[in-house]
Amino acid sequence: MDSDIGALTIIFTEFYYWVTVVFMFLIHVGFCMYEVGASRRKNHMHTLMKNTMVIPLVTITFFFFGWWIYFAFPNGPWIIGDLIPAPWAEPWSELMGAHMGGTPASADLTAADTAFWARINGVFWAAFLLFSWTAASIVSGAVIERIRSGAFWMAAVLVGSFAWIIDAAWGWHPDGWMVQVLGYHDAYASGVIHAIAGGAALALLIHLGPRIGKFRADGTPRNIVPHNPWLVTIGLFLIYTGFWGFYVACNIPIIDVQEGDGVFFSATNIYLTPTTLSAITFNFLMSLAGGLLAGYIVSRGDAFWTYSAGLCGVIGASAGNDLYHPIQAMLIGAVVPVICYKLHHWVERRFKIDDAVGAVAVHGYGGFLGVVIAGFMLWGYPASQKYDVMITPWGNFAGAVIMFFVLGFIPCYILGAILKSLNMLRIPREIELVGLDLSEYAARYDSEDDVTKAEIDEARRVGIVR
C-alpha cells in the first residue's frame, strides 16, 4: 500500500471477492432446496445431508491441496513445463491465514508474495472454494435417491478439490497450457465447472443405474415428478441469484491493463483480458431470458424444464459472455437448452440413464456446447493479453473434450467402477424401496412417533381427547 490509490485498490479488491463469496453461497442453498424438492419424501433427509456435507469435506481438502493445485499445475505439469512453485498456497504457509503484509517470516516467500497475497489470499481462495462446492453439487442432484452417502462424498472431493481445479489451472489461468497452446477461452466457466461436473455425473449414473420404477417393462421412462415444485422453483431462483456472484468472481475487479503505465484501468476476465461488469450484466440477463423462453416452448410449459432451461441458457453462453453482443447471448441461450433438452430425453430412452434433475443435460451438455460455440463465435479474438494466441473452433473443441471427458467423465468412471465392485456405490434394493431416511435416520422417526403418542396420552388424561 504505497499510495492512497494503491491502498484503495487493495481494500476494494478484498471486499469485492468477499461479497462474491456471500452471493455464491446462495448457489449451495439453492442446490439443497432444489434437490430436496426433486426427491421423494422418503429420501429428504438423506438428500439434504448428502449435499450439506459437501461443505466441510470439500472445504478442508481444498485448503490442504486444491488451492495449491491451481497455481502449481498450469503447465500440466509436464505437458509444457514442470510444477510451478506456489509457496503462498501451501497449507502451512503464513499467507494461508490472517496476514497484514510486511516482511515474510518464511524463507520461501518473497516480499512481493506477502505484498500481493496478504489481504487477497483468503477471499480469493474462498471464491474458488465456492466454485468447488458448485461442481460437487451439480453431481449431487443427478444421483439422488440411490447413491450411498460415502460414495458421493468421495466423488465430491475428487471433483471439487482435484479434477475441476486441475482444469482451472489448465484452462482458467492466464498461464494455463490450454490457453497458451489451444487458445482456449471459457470466461465464465461453461466447461471449466459445468462440463466437467456434467461429465462426472454421467460417469456415476452409468454405474449406478436407474431408480426402481423409472423404466417400464418395454423400456420407456416414467416421469418421477418433484415432490415439492415450490422448493424446486425457489431453489433454482436462488441458483440464478448466486450466479451473479459466480460471474463477478470470474473477473479481476480493477487492474492496469496497459502493463503498469497507470493510464487505463478496467475490470478483466480470468485471463486478464479487459471486459466490463456492464457487459456481463447485459449478457447474463439476455442469455437467461433466451433460455427461459426456449425452455417454456420446447417443454410445453413444464415448470421444471423451463427453469432448468433458463440455467442452461446462461451456462451455454457463459464461455463467451465477456465478448458476446447481448443478442448473440440471447440466441445462444435459447438454442443450447433446446439441444440439451432433446439430447437428455434421447439418452434417457436409448441408454436408460436416469438423471433425476437433468444435471448432465443442463450442465454437462450445456457447458460442452457453450465452449464449442464460443470457439466459432469468437474465432480470431485474442485468447489472452499475455500470449499471442487466438481463439479457434478447434482449440475450444479440444478444450471441451478435455473438460467433459478427460477430467470429468474418466476419473469418476474409474471411481464408480471401483466402488461398484466393492458394493459401496448403490444402496441395497430393500432400503431404496422403503426410503433412505427410514434406513439411516430411523431413531429420529421412532422419537417422533413416541412424542405424538405421549401427547395423545396426555390429552386423554386431562380430558381434551376422549
C-alpha positions as CSV (number, residue, x, y, z in Angstrom):
1,M,0.0,0.0,0.0
2,D,2.5,2.6,-1.2
3,S,-0.2,5.2,-2.1
4,D,-3.8,6.1,-1.3
5,I,-4.9,4.7,-4.7
6,G,-2.9,1.5,-4.1
7,A,-4.4,1.1,-0.7
8,L,-7.9,1.7,-2.0
9,T,-7.4,-0.8,-4.8
10,I,-6.2,-3.5,-2.4
11,I,-9.0,-3.0,0.1
12,F,-11.7,-2.7,-2.7
13,T,-10.4,-6.0,-4.3
14,E,-10.5,-7.7,-0.9
15,F,-14.1,-6.6,-0.3
16,Y,-15.1,-7.4,-3.9
17,Y,-14.2,-11.1,-3.6
18,W,-15.7,-11.3,-0.1
19,V,-19.0,-10.2,-1.5
20,T,-18.9,-12.7,-4.3
21,V,-18.5,-15.5,-1.7
22,V,-21.7,-14.3,0.0
23,F,-23.6,-14.4,-3.2
24,M,-22.2,-17.7,-4.3
25,F,-23.2,-19.3,-1.0
26,L,-26.8,-18.9,-2.3
27,I,-26.0,-21.3,-5.1
28,H,-25.4,-24.1,-2.5
29,V,-28.6,-23.1,-0.6
30,G,-30.4,-23.3,-4.0
31,F,-29.0,-26.7,-4.7
32,C,-30.1,-28.1,-1.3
33,M,-33.6,-26.8,-1.8
34,Y,-33.8,-27.9,-5.4
35,E,-32.6,-31.4,-4.7
36,V,-34.9,-31.9,-1.7
37,G,-37.8,-30.6,-3.8
38,A,-37.0,-33.0,-6.6
39,S,-36.6,-36.1,-4.3
40,R,-39.5,-38.0,-2.8
41,R,-40.4,-37.6,0.9
42,K,-38.9,-40.9,1.9
43,N,-35.4,-39.6,0.9
44,H,-35.5,-36.0,2.0
45,M,-33.1,-36.1,5.0
46,H,-30.6,-38.3,3.1
47,T,-30.7,-35.9,0.1
48,L,-30.2,-32.9,2.3
49,M,-27.3,-34.3,4.3
50,K,-25.6,-35.7,1.3
51,N,-25.3,-32.3,-0.2
52,T,-24.7,-30.4,3.1
53,M,-21.6,-32.4,3.9
54,V,-20.0,-31.3,0.7
55,I,-19.3,-28.0,2.6
56,P,-16.9,-29.4,5.3
57,L,-15.4,-32.2,3.2
58,V,-14.5,-30.1,0.1
59,T,-13.5,-27.0,2.2
60,I,-10.9,-28.9,4.2
61,T,-9.5,-30.8,1.2
62,F,-9.4,-27.7,-0.9
63,F,-7.5,-25.9,1.9
64,F,-4.9,-28.7,2.1
65,F,-4.3,-29.3,-1.6
66,G,-6.9,-27.8,-4.0
67,W,-5.7,-24.2,-3.8
68,W,-2.1,-25.2,-4.4
69,I,-3.0,-27.2,-7.5
70,Y,-4.4,-24.1,-9.2
71,F,-1.0,-22.4,-9.1
72,A,1.2,-25.4,-9.4
73,F,-0.4,-27.2,-12.3
74,P,-0.8,-24.6,-15.2
75,N,2.0,-26.4,-17.1
76,G,0.2,-29.7,-16.8
77,P,2.6,-30.5,-15.1
78,W,5.0,-31.9,-17.7
79,I,2.8,-31.0,-20.7
80,I,4.7,-27.8,-21.5
81,G,6.7,-27.5,-18.3
82,D,7.3,-28.6,-14.7
83,L,5.4,-27.9,-11.5
84,I,5.4,-24.2,-10.6
85,P,6.4,-23.2,-7.0
86,A,3.4,-21.6,-5.2
87,P,4.5,-21.2,-1.6
88,W,1.7,-18.8,-0.8
89,A,-0.9,-21.6,-1.5
90,E,0.7,-24.3,0.6
91,P,-1.4,-25.1,3.6
92,W,1.4,-24.5,6.1
93,S,2.2,-21.1,4.5
94,E,1.9,-18.0,6.7
95,L,-0.2,-16.5,3.9
96,M,-2.8,-19.2,4.3
97,G,-4.2,-17.3,7.4
98,A,-4.6,-13.9,8.8
99,H,-1.8,-11.7,7.5
100,M,-1.2,-7.9,7.3
101,G,1.7,-8.0,4.8
102,G,5.2,-6.8,5.5
103,T,8.5,-8.8,5.6
104,P,7.8,-12.6,5.3
105,A,8.8,-14.8,8.1
106,S,9.3,-17.8,5.8
107,A,12.4,-18.2,3.7
108,D,10.5,-19.5,0.7
109,L,8.3,-16.3,0.4
110,T,9.4,-13.0,-1.0
111,A,8.4,-9.5,0.0
112,A,6.4,-9.4,-3.3
113,D,4.5,-12.5,-2.2
114,T,3.4,-11.0,1.0
115,A,2.6,-7.6,-0.5
116,F,0.3,-9.2,-3.1
117,W,-1.3,-12.1,-1.3
118,A,-1.5,-10.9,2.3
119,R,-5.0,-9.5,2.0
120,I,-6.4,-11.2,-1.0
121,N,-5.4,-14.9,-0.5
122,G,-8.3,-15.8,1.8
123,V,-11.1,-14.2,-0.2
124,F,-9.7,-15.4,-3.5
125,W,-9.3,-19.0,-2.0
126,A,-12.9,-18.8,-0.8
127,A,-14.2,-17.7,-4.2
128,F,-12.6,-20.7,-5.8
129,L,-13.8,-22.9,-3.0
130,L,-17.4,-21.9,-3.7
131,F,-16.8,-22.9,-7.4
132,S,-15.6,-26.3,-5.9
133,W,-18.9,-26.7,-4.0
134,T,-20.8,-25.9,-7.1
135,A,-19.0,-28.5,-9.2
136,A,-19.7,-31.2,-6.5
137,S,-23.3,-30.2,-6.0
138,I,-24.0,-30.5,-9.8
139,V,-23.1,-34.2,-9.5
140,S,-25.2,-34.5,-6.3
141,G,-28.5,-33.7,-8.0
142,A,-28.2,-36.3,-10.7
143,V,-27.6,-39.2,-8.4
144,I,-30.2,-38.6,-5.7
145,E,-32.3,-41.4,-4.1
146,R,-29.9,-44.3,-4.8
147,I,-26.3,-43.5,-4.1
148,R,-24.6,-44.2,-0.8
149,S,-23.6,-41.1,1.0
150,G,-19.9,-42.1,1.4
151,A,-19.7,-42.9,-2.3
152,F,-21.0,-39.5,-3.2
153,W,-18.6,-37.7,-0.8
154,M,-15.6,-39.4,-2.3
155,A,-16.8,-38.2,-5.8
156,A,-17.4,-34.7,-4.4
157,V,-13.8,-34.5,-3.1
158,L,-12.5,-36.0,-6.4
159,V,-14.4,-33.4,-8.5
160,G,-14.4,-30.5,-6.1
161,S,-10.9,-30.5,-4.8
162,F,-8.9,-32.2,-7.5
163,A,-10.4,-32.7,-11.0
164,W,-12.0,-29.3,-11.5
165,I,-9.1,-27.3,-10.0
166,I,-6.8,-29.1,-12.5
167,D,-8.9,-28.0,-15.4
168,A,-9.0,-24.5,-13.8
169,A,-5.2,-24.5,-13.8
170,W,-5.1,-25.7,-17.4
171,G,-7.8,-23.6,-19.0
172,W,-8.8,-20.9,-16.5
173,H,-5.4,-19.5,-15.5
174,P,-3.7,-16.7,-17.5
175,D,-0.7,-19.0,-17.9
176,G,-2.6,-22.3,-18.4
177,W,-1.2,-24.5,-21.1
178,M,-4.6,-24.8,-22.8
179,V,-4.7,-21.0,-23.1
180,Q,-1.1,-20.9,-24.4
181,V,-1.3,-23.8,-26.8
182,L,-5.0,-24.1,-27.7
183,G,-6.2,-20.5,-27.4
184,Y,-8.8,-21.9,-25.0
185,H,-11.4,-19.3,-24.0
186,D,-14.1,-20.0,-21.3
187,A,-14.5,-16.8,-19.4
188,Y,-17.4,-17.8,-17.1
189,A,-16.8,-21.5,-16.9
190,S,-19.1,-23.2,-19.3
191,G,-16.5,-26.0,-19.5
192,V,-14.3,-25.4,-16.5
193,I,-17.0,-26.1,-14.0
194,H,-20.2,-27.2,-15.7
195,A,-18.9,-29.5,-18.4
196,I,-16.6,-31.3,-16.1
197,A,-19.3,-31.8,-13.4
198,G,-21.8,-33.0,-16.0
199,G,-19.2,-35.5,-17.4
200,A,-18.6,-36.7,-13.8
201,A,-22.3,-37.1,-13.1
202,L,-22.8,-39.1,-16.3
203,A,-20.0,-41.5,-15.4
204,L,-21.5,-42.2,-12.0
205,L,-25.0,-42.6,-13.4
206,I,-23.8,-45.3,-15.8
207,H,-22.6,-47.4,-12.8
208,L,-25.5,-46.5,-10.6
209,G,-28.3,-47.5,-12.9
210,P,-31.8,-46.1,-12.8
211,R,-34.1,-45.8,-9.7
212,I,-36.5,-48.6,-9.1
213,G,-39.6,-48.0,-11.2
214,K,-38.1,-45.4,-13.5
215,F,-38.5,-47.5,-16.7
216,R,-41.4,-49.7,-17.8
217,A,-41.0,-53.3,-19.0
218,D,-40.9,-52.0,-22.6
219,G,-38.0,-49.6,-21.7
220,T,-39.9,-46.4,-21.9
221,P,-39.2,-44.0,-19.0
222,R,-41.7,-42.9,-16.3
223,N,-41.7,-39.3,-15.1
224,I,-40.8,-39.2,-11.4
225,V,-42.1,-35.8,-10.6
226,P,-40.6,-33.4,-8.0
227,H,-42.2,-33.8,-4.6
228,N,-42.3,-30.1,-4.0
229,P,-42.4,-27.8,-7.0
230,W,-42.2,-24.7,-4.8
231,L,-38.8,-25.8,-3.4
232,V,-37.6,-26.5,-6.9
233,T,-38.7,-23.1,-8.0
234,I,-37.1,-21.2,-5.1
235,G,-34.0,-23.3,-5.3
236,L,-33.4,-22.6,-8.9
237,F,-34.1,-18.9,-8.4
238,L,-31.5,-18.9,-5.6
239,I,-29.1,-20.5,-8.0
240,Y,-29.8,-17.7,-10.5
241,T,-29.1,-15.2,-7.8
242,G,-25.9,-16.9,-6.7
243,F,-24.8,-17.0,-10.3
244,W,-24.3,-13.2,-10.1
245,G,-21.6,-13.8,-7.6
246,F,-20.3,-16.6,-9.7
247,Y,-20.0,-14.3,-12.7
248,V,-18.4,-11.4,-10.8
249,A,-15.9,-13.8,-9.1
250,C,-14.7,-14.7,-12.6
251,N,-13.4,-11.2,-13.0
252,I,-10.5,-9.3,-11.7
253,P,-12.2,-6.1,-10.4
254,I,-9.6,-3.4,-11.2
255,I,-6.3,-3.8,-13.0
256,D,-4.0,-1.6,-15.1
257,V,-4.4,-3.4,-18.4
258,Q,-1.6,-1.4,-20.1
259,E,1.1,-3.2,-18.1
260,G,1.8,-0.8,-15.3
261,D,1.7,2.5,-17.0
262,G,-1.2,3.6,-14.8
263,V,-3.2,5.1,-17.7
264,F,-6.1,2.7,-18.3
265,F,-7.8,0.7,-15.6
266,S,-10.5,-1.9,-16.2
267,A,-12.1,-5.0,-14.9
268,T,-10.8,-8.1,-16.7
269,N,-11.8,-11.6,-17.2
270,I,-9.9,-14.5,-15.6
271,Y,-7.4,-14.3,-18.5
272,L,-6.7,-10.7,-17.6
273,T,-8.3,-9.5,-20.9
274,P,-10.4,-6.3,-20.5
275,T,-14.2,-6.5,-20.0
276,T,-16.7,-4.6,-18.0
277,L,-19.4,-5.5,-15.4
278,S,-21.9,-3.9,-17.7
279,A,-21.0,-6.4,-20.5
280,I,-21.6,-9.4,-18.3
281,T,-24.8,-7.9,-16.9
282,F,-26.3,-7.4,-20.4
283,N,-25.3,-10.9,-21.4
284,F,-26.2,-12.8,-18.3
285,L,-29.8,-11.5,-18.3
286,M,-30.2,-11.9,-22.1
287,S,-29.0,-15.5,-22.0
288,L,-31.2,-16.2,-19.0
289,A,-34.2,-14.8,-20.9
290,G,-33.4,-16.7,-24.0
291,G,-33.2,-20.0,-22.1
292,L,-36.4,-19.4,-20.2
293,L,-38.4,-18.6,-23.4
294,A,-36.9,-21.6,-25.3
295,G,-37.5,-23.9,-22.3
296,Y,-41.1,-22.9,-22.0
297,I,-41.7,-23.5,-25.7
298,V,-39.8,-26.8,-26.1
299,S,-41.2,-28.3,-22.8
300,R,-44.7,-27.0,-23.5
301,G,-44.8,-25.0,-20.3
302,D,-43.3,-27.6,-17.9
303,A,-42.1,-25.6,-15.0
304,F,-39.2,-27.9,-14.1
305,W,-37.7,-27.7,-17.6
306,T,-38.5,-24.1,-18.1
307,Y,-36.4,-23.1,-15.0
308,S,-33.7,-25.6,-15.9
309,A,-33.5,-24.3,-19.5
310,G,-33.0,-20.7,-18.1
311,L,-30.0,-22.0,-16.2
312,C,-28.8,-24.0,-19.2
313,G,-29.1,-20.8,-21.3
314,V,-26.7,-18.9,-19.0
315,I,-24.3,-21.9,-18.9
316,G,-24.4,-22.2,-22.7
317,A,-23.5,-18.5,-23.2
318,S,-21.0,-18.3,-20.3
319,A,-17.9,-19.3,-22.2
320,G,-18.1,-16.1,-24.3
321,N,-20.3,-13.7,-22.3
322,D,-17.4,-11.4,-21.8
323,L,-17.3,-10.7,-25.5
324,Y,-20.7,-11.5,-27.0
325,H,-23.3,-8.9,-28.1
326,P,-26.4,-9.2,-25.9
327,I,-28.5,-10.5,-28.9
328,Q,-25.8,-13.2,-29.5
329,A,-26.0,-14.2,-25.8
330,M,-29.8,-14.4,-26.1
331,L,-29.8,-16.6,-29.2
332,I,-27.1,-18.9,-27.8
333,G,-29.0,-19.0,-24.5
334,A,-32.1,-20.1,-26.5
335,V,-30.6,-22.7,-28.8
336,V,-28.4,-24.6,-26.4
337,P,-31.2,-25.6,-23.9
338,V,-33.3,-26.9,-26.8
339,I,-30.5,-29.2,-28.0
340,C,-29.8,-30.3,-24.4
341,Y,-33.5,-31.0,-23.7
342,K,-33.8,-33.2,-26.8
343,L,-30.4,-34.9,-26.0
344,H,-31.4,-35.6,-22.4
345,H,-34.6,-37.5,-23.4
346,W,-32.8,-39.3,-26.3
347,V,-30.0,-40.5,-23.9
348,E,-32.6,-41.4,-21.3
349,R,-34.6,-43.6,-23.7
350,R,-31.6,-45.1,-25.6
351,F,-29.2,-45.8,-22.7
352,K,-31.6,-46.0,-19.7
353,I,-29.7,-43.2,-17.9
354,D,-31.8,-41.9,-15.0
355,D,-30.6,-38.3,-14.3
356,A,-33.0,-37.2,-11.6
357,V,-32.7,-33.5,-12.2
358,G,-31.3,-33.2,-15.8
359,A,-27.9,-32.2,-14.4
360,V,-25.9,-33.9,-17.2
361,A,-28.0,-32.1,-19.8
362,V,-28.1,-28.6,-18.2
363,H,-24.5,-28.5,-17.0
364,G,-22.7,-31.2,-19.0
365,Y,-24.1,-30.9,-22.5
366,G,-24.8,-27.2,-22.0
367,G,-21.3,-26.5,-20.9
368,F,-19.7,-28.6,-23.6
369,L,-21.8,-26.8,-26.3
370,G,-21.1,-23.4,-24.8
371,V,-17.4,-23.9,-25.1
372,V,-17.7,-25.2,-28.7
373,I,-20.0,-22.4,-29.8
374,A,-17.6,-19.8,-28.3
375,G,-14.8,-21.2,-30.4
376,F,-16.8,-20.4,-33.6
377,M,-18.4,-17.1,-32.4
378,L,-15.2,-15.6,-31.1
379,W,-12.9,-17.1,-33.8
380,G,-9.9,-14.7,-34.2
381,Y,-10.3,-12.8,-31.0
382,P,-7.2,-12.8,-28.7
383,A,-7.5,-15.6,-26.1
384,S,-5.1,-13.8,-23.8
385,Q,-3.4,-10.4,-23.4
386,K,-0.2,-12.1,-22.4
387,Y,0.3,-14.6,-25.2
388,D,0.0,-14.1,-29.0
389,V,-2.7,-16.8,-29.4
390,M,-6.2,-16.5,-30.9
391,I,-9.5,-18.3,-30.1
392,T,-10.3,-21.0,-32.6
393,P,-13.1,-23.6,-33.1
394,W,-10.6,-26.5,-32.9
395,G,-8.9,-25.2,-29.8
396,N,-12.2,-24.8,-27.9
397,F,-13.5,-28.1,-29.2
398,A,-10.4,-29.8,-27.9
399,G,-10.8,-28.0,-24.6
400,A,-14.5,-29.1,-24.3
401,V,-13.4,-32.7,-24.8
402,I,-10.7,-32.3,-22.1
403,M,-13.2,-30.8,-19.7
404,F,-16.1,-33.2,-20.2
405,F,-14.4,-36.5,-20.9
406,V,-10.7,-36.4,-19.8
407,L,-11.1,-34.5,-16.4
408,G,-14.9,-35.1,-15.8
409,F,-16.0,-38.4,-17.1
410,I,-12.9,-40.6,-16.9
411,P,-11.9,-40.0,-13.2
412,C,-15.4,-40.6,-11.9
413,Y,-16.0,-43.6,-14.2
414,I,-12.9,-45.2,-12.6
415,L,-14.0,-44.3,-9.1
416,G,-17.6,-45.5,-9.8
417,A,-16.2,-48.8,-11.2
418,I,-14.1,-49.4,-8.1
419,L,-16.9,-48.5,-5.6
420,K,-19.4,-50.7,-7.6
421,S,-17.0,-53.7,-7.5
422,L,-16.7,-53.3,-3.7
423,N,-20.5,-52.9,-3.3
424,M,-20.0,-49.4,-1.9
425,L,-21.8,-47.4,-4.6
426,R,-25.5,-48.0,-4.6
427,I,-27.8,-48.6,-1.6
428,P,-29.4,-52.0,-1.3
429,R,-32.7,-52.6,-3.1
430,E,-34.7,-53.1,0.2
431,I,-33.5,-49.7,1.5
432,E,-34.3,-48.0,-1.8
433,L,-37.9,-49.3,-1.6
434,V,-38.6,-48.1,1.9
435,G,-36.6,-45.0,1.6
436,L,-33.1,-43.9,2.8
437,D,-34.5,-41.7,5.6
438,L,-36.1,-44.7,7.3
439,S,-33.0,-46.7,7.0
440,E,-30.4,-44.1,8.1
441,Y,-32.5,-41.9,10.4
442,A,-34.9,-44.5,12.0
443,A,-34.3,-43.3,15.5
444,R,-35.4,-39.8,14.6
445,Y,-38.7,-41.2,13.4
446,D,-39.1,-43.5,16.4
447,S,-38.8,-40.5,18.7
448,E,-41.3,-38.6,16.6
449,D,-43.9,-41.4,17.0
450,D,-43.2,-41.6,20.7
451,V,-43.7,-37.9,21.2
452,T,-47.0,-38.0,19.3
453,K,-48.2,-40.9,21.4
454,A,-47.2,-39.1,24.6
455,E,-49.1,-36.0,23.5
456,I,-52.2,-38.1,22.8
457,D,-52.0,-39.9,26.1
458,E,-51.6,-36.6,28.0
459,A,-54.6,-35.1,26.1
460,R,-56.7,-38.1,27.1
461,R,-55.6,-37.8,30.7
462,V,-56.7,-34.1,31.0
463,G,-59.9,-34.8,29.1
464,I,-59.2,-32.9,25.9
465,V,-59.5,-36.1,23.8
466,R,-61.9,-38.9,24.7
